[in-house]
Amino acid sequence: MFPNSILGRPPFTPTHQQHNNFFALSPTLYSHQQLIDAQFNFQNVDLSRAVSLQPLTYGTVSPIQTSTSPLFRGRKRISDEKAFPLDGKRQRFHSPHQEPTIINQLVPLSGDRRYSMPPLFHTHYVPDIVRCVPPLREIPLLEPREITLPEAKDKLSQQILELFETCQQQASDLKKKELCRAQLQREIQLLFPQSRLFLVGSSLNGFGARSSDGDLCLVVKEEPVNQKTEARHILTLVHKHFCTRLSGYIERPQLIRAKVPIVKFRDKVSCVEFDLNVNNTVGIRNTFLLRTYAYLENRVRPLVLVIKKWASHHEINDASRGTLSSYSLVLMVLHYLQTLPEPILPSLQKIYPESFSTSVQLHLVHHAPCNVPPYLSKNESSLGDLLLGFLKYYATEFDWNTQMISVREAKAIPRPDDMEWRNKYICVEEPFDGTNTARAVHEKQKFDMIKDQFLKSWQRLKNKRDLNSVLPLRAATLKR
């Protein structure tokens, strides 16, 4: 995001553990009163003095020394081996014109391999203003197991695989988003020093395409925030910060005052569009639930990506225009795969409740995908057959009037009789907070359009067995 900046992490590879510094921390977060008092004077405040961190503790590790530590004062270093809490090598902070000083912790990995972990902060020398902050110990996020793509024995399945391989998000795409997230976190911590910025959604859940936007969740305190008051106030400060201090790197920042307010902006360097929300922590949890499903069975990711492309082409994949969000579409695909006579997916929340419980702390949710073994299904349907079956299921079998889609239960369940579900056209249960992810579909015209597209596409694809009949491959490939 910023010129001459360094990501400071190894490239993402399928055979090694992924070093992730954004779901690894147990932050000390703001209390309600501290949050209300967190005003920021952009005209008079010295931003360099705003950097301050409270002691953080990670599991059984001793608290990390903070800026109140007497270890460093300007260029002078006090030689005291006992004062330094980490086993890393101590280094001198030199001129501010040199590279940032980084102390990398060595973390033992499987097979006695060791990889150097990047710190969260790259601390520059600032004489007599900010004492050095030792880098934070971090926990690696394991890369999902390497899985081979399914074999394609027919034309339709081959088309699905080829489109998936062309359009799926690459490691380099994720790297760009992670670099932007890391730099933005450092900037936002000038406003809220104990906050943490999380990359969520399709960028990280395994279902992203090369053209996918980035979704960011800013966590400022452990308790829920009022989205109409607190979240808007926080985002107003963030938006002003973007417009004043970061105008050279961020373009078109917009504060959208929706039910869940967001700041939309574009990173000029990576050209990625981002949406940033505040304390929508369920988004962090469902990112890793979906990530686990994505890598549980090798047909899931290709099928989901092609269905998202199909829905986008037919203009039924835009919640802002009263149709289905990408999240709802993914849940619909997972639900279909769970409800086959021979299921391809189980309910992870039923089998592994300890890994996917809302009681799991946010800084530990990234462990869940690593703790779940592959699911071995007896269902040998091809990708082409599964795409046809998906369209047929929602065109002719699913009862939209009385049933609710539930990935948590791995089945269609009766709609609850309350305001959240009553008189809704489409009901898709959010696996963690139980809300309706398809509530954007509130017009009968849009609902009828969605149902009609399922039916027409199923009939066309059934007759021709050619993906071009429902999704022009050239156009889909160009959009990536």
Secondary structure, DSSP 4 states (H G I P E B T S, - for coil): --TT----SPPP-TTS----SSS--------HHHHHH----TTT--GGG---------TTSPPPP-TT-TTEETTEE---GGG--SSSPP-----TTSPPB--PEEEE-GGG-EEEEPPS--BPPBTTTB---PPPP--PPPPPPP-PPPP--SHHHHHHHHHHHHHBPPHHHHHHHHHHHHHHHHHHTTT-TT-EEEEETHHHHS--BTTPPEEEEEE--SS---TTTHHHHHHHHHHHHHHHTSTTTEEEEEEE-SSS-EEEEEETTT--EEEEEES-THHHHHHHHHHHHHTTSTTHHHHHHHHHHHHHHTT---GGGTS--HHHHHHHHHHHHHSSSS-SS--HHHH-TTTS-TTS-GGGGGGHHHH-PPP--S----HHHHHHHHHHIIIIIS-TTTEEEETTTTEEEEPPSSTTTTT-S--BB-TTT--BTTTT---HHHHHHHHHHHHHHHHHHHHH--GGGTS-HHHHHHH-
